[in-house]
Amino acid sequence: MFDNKTILITGGTGSFGKKYVKTLLDRYKPKKIIIFSRDELKQFEMQQEFDQPCMRYFIGDVRDKDRLRRAMRGVNYVIHAAALKQVPAAEYNPMECIKTNINGAENVIDAALDNNVEKVIALSTDKAANPINLYGATKLASDKLFVAANNIAGGHKTTFSVVRYGNVVCSRGSVVPVFQKFIDEGKDHIPITHPDMTRFWISLQQGVDFVLKNFERMLGGEIFVPKIPSIRITDLAEAMASHLPQKVTGIRPGEKLHEVMCPSDLCFDTYEYDDHFIIAPGIKFSSRSNDFTTNALGEKGRPVQSGFEYNSLDNNHYLSVDEIIEFNKNALQ
């Protein structure tokens, strides 16, 4: 569906954007791929790696609605990946996080509607479910904006959906590079914020593939959640540095012990498919049905049980230490 189409990626110089571009170029023949981001150095560096004729690099910030409007002219599909994502940084700089993650989301929606973009998928995070930190709260607000945008669209053809998943292995700012830095610098320990901590675990390629597939599945308004394994943070440290002791440093500001992707409070709007869940919108759509039991590919979903919650602690799929070693090795390829 991406052949001869124009795709714009906000925050496209990040880990996700680079992998998404590589996958698009390997599998499809897009008309244009537009990288929209604010860092000229990262754009320059990315251009050295991806200089195909279809590539376009557009300096801009999602806080700038006019710049987004111009960038989205003639665009078919948008992936909204731009965000301020560091949990402690958001706690100390709340308004900056709000301006990018909430106001920026509104600007992306308005620019997409103004340009009659066909489909928009916004990337979310497990931290948006039952949030306890500002980053998660801003992403929850962003999710709500993108869901409601399907009503705001009115007569426009634009549809909006959200993809939510957990920790991406080896992405910038994630725990794997932090542990690796300690190992490379010859530190005498691995820092563990809490010995009971668990996290959902997904590779960058899995995340990209999930987003690609959901452009085909989406009806508009749903939040897609993949079925992925969990890890224990102590097992990750063991997998990466079995020779080093683990030192408990304490949970950071705004950090959760376990993550949630489908809250129990939304169990009545949650549907299970073979390899994913969707959280259907709680609001009613004025222009179409709210039936999300069958997606655009004809795949059938079924309501989850009352009280169901998809969280990293109670997940029925955990990776062992050996599986984490293998998973991380494959994720780096």
PyMOL commands that set and color helices and strands:
alter all, ss='L'
color gray80, all
select helices_A, chain A and resi 15-27+40-49+65-71+87-92+94-114+126-128+134-152+175-184+204-217+233-240+264-269+321-331
alter helices_A, ss='H'
color red, helices_A
select strands_A, chain A and resi 6-10+32-37+55-59+77-80+119-123+159-163+167-168+190-192+198-202+223-226+230-232+246-248+260-262+270-272+276-279+302-303+310-311
alter strands_A, ss='S'
color yellow, strands_A
deselect
rebuild
show_as cartoon
